[in-house]
């Protein structure tokens, strides 16, 4: 887990889902992180401007992309993954803040109630063709989730770890575990 300002409950949920977690500071190098022999990389939430943060994180995230290591990002981690994959971010006129934010899960054609706290978003016009939108805001259509169409990378803008708050999106931790398991089985 690369810690850009992670919430404690995320680590609890990873533990609850059987993960062994090593947390590294956001300024860790690729070589420092790879020494831990990670099966997957988690890009945490955090405060700040994703473009500014990407100045030191983008090259490292790209190296994990290049070796097809499963990647899961939440909030800032979602934006950083998008940037590393070639998308752009922009500041929102009005951010999304608070609980009970309805999000459409495009893949499952269902609605999830989420908790959100962000003022930046991935610009849909900049999304590369190899990324698909998996979740959208029912309030304003803003991208709330992306996924690579072939490779094991996905992220969400909202907070599936919210506590207290809606738990509709907790399945994402199992999804990440399944990507890691699948990669290990095919190795």
N, C-alpha and C positions, 0 to 999 in steps of 0.2 A: 504494500500500500504506500503510494507516494502521498505524503501528507502536505497538502496546501492549506490546511486549516480544518482538518477532519473533525466531525462530531463523534463523540465517544460511542453513541449507539450504533454507528456503522460497524465498528469493531465488534461490538456485542453480537450483532446480526451475522457477521462473518463467522464468529465462534459458534453461534447457534446452528449454523449450517455446515459445521465440520471443517472449516478452513483453519489452517495454521497460518497465522499472519505475522509478517515481519513489516514493521512500519519504518520507513526511511524519510528523512527530511526532504523537502521539495528541492533543495539545492544539491542533492546527491547526483553523482555522475552515473552514466550507464554502466561503466566498469564496476563501480561500487555496488550497484544494485544487482547486476548479473552474478556477482560472487555468491549471492544467496541462492542461486539456482531456482528462481521463481517459476512456478507453473502458470502464473497469470499475473497481470499488473492491474491494480486498482488505482484510478486517478480520483482523488478525493475532491470534495467540495472545498470551498474556502472563500475568503473575501477577495475582492479585487477585480481589476480589469483583465480579462483573459488575454488581450493582445499584449499587455505589458508582461504578464506572467509567461506568455509563450516565448518571449525573447530568450529565456533560459530553459524552458521545458520542451519546446518544440523538437529540437534536435534529438533529445533523449527519447521522447515518445516515438519519434520516427524510427529510431533504432529498434525499439520493441515491435513496431509495426513490420519492419523489414524481416524480422525473424518469426513473424506470425504468432507471437505470444498472445494468448487471449487477453483482451483489455476491456475493462468495465469502468465507465466514468459517471460520476454524479455531479450535477450543477457546474461548478467551475471545471471539474474534470471532463464533463460533457463538452464544454466549449473548447477546452484544450485539445481533446481528441479530434473534434471537428477541425480545428486549425491545423493540427498535424496531418490530417488527411486531405487538406487543401481547401477547406471551407473558410469563410470569413465570419467574423462576429461584428455586432454593432450594438451600440447603447440603445436601450428601449426608451421611448417617450415616457411611458409609465411601466415600471417593473411589475412583476408578479410577486405579491407578498401575502402570506397568510395560509390558513388551512381551507379545506373544502373547495379547492380549485379543480374543476372538472377537466379531465384529459381524455381524449379518445385514443384508445389503443387501436391503431389502424389495422395491425396484423390480426388481432382477435375480434375486431369489430365490436368492442365493448368500451364501457366508460369506467375510468378509475377516478376516485376522489383522492386528491394529492395535497401535499403541503409544499409551498414554494417560497423562495426568497432570492430573487435575482433581478438585476437591472440590465443585464446583457443577454443577447440571444444570438444563435447562429442565423446568418442571413440565408434564407431559402434560395435566393437567386444565385448564390455562390456554391451551392451544394454540388459536389462532383457526382457524375452519373452512377458511380459504383457505390454510392451511399443511398439508402432508402430511409424515408421518414417513417418511424414506427409509432410515434405518438404526437398528437397536436393538441393545443389548448382549445377548448370549446369557447373560451371567452373571445379570443382574437386570432386564432389560427396559427400562433407562433409554434415553431418546432419545439416539441418536448422530448423527442427521442429520435436517435438515428442508429443505423446498423449497417455494417458493410454487407453487400449482397452475397459475398462468398467467404470472406475471412472472419475470424472470431473477434470482432470489435463491435461494441455497442455502448450506448450511453443514454442517460436521461437527464433532462434539465431540472426536474423536480426532486423531491427528497423522499425516496421510498423508505428511509430509515426513521421517519418522523415519529416522535414519541414525546408527549401524547400526540395523537393525530391519526389520520387515516392510514390503514395498513393494506390497502388494496394492491400495492405494488411490491410487496415483499417477495414475490415470486422471482424478482430480478436477481436476487442473490443465488437462488437455485439455478437460474439460467446460466449465470457465470460459472458456477460449479460444473454444470453439464458441459460447457464449452471446454473447460480444462480437462475434464475426464475424457471427452471425445478426442482431444488432441493427444493425450497420453496413450490412449488405446491405439491410435493410428501412427504412433511414433515407431 
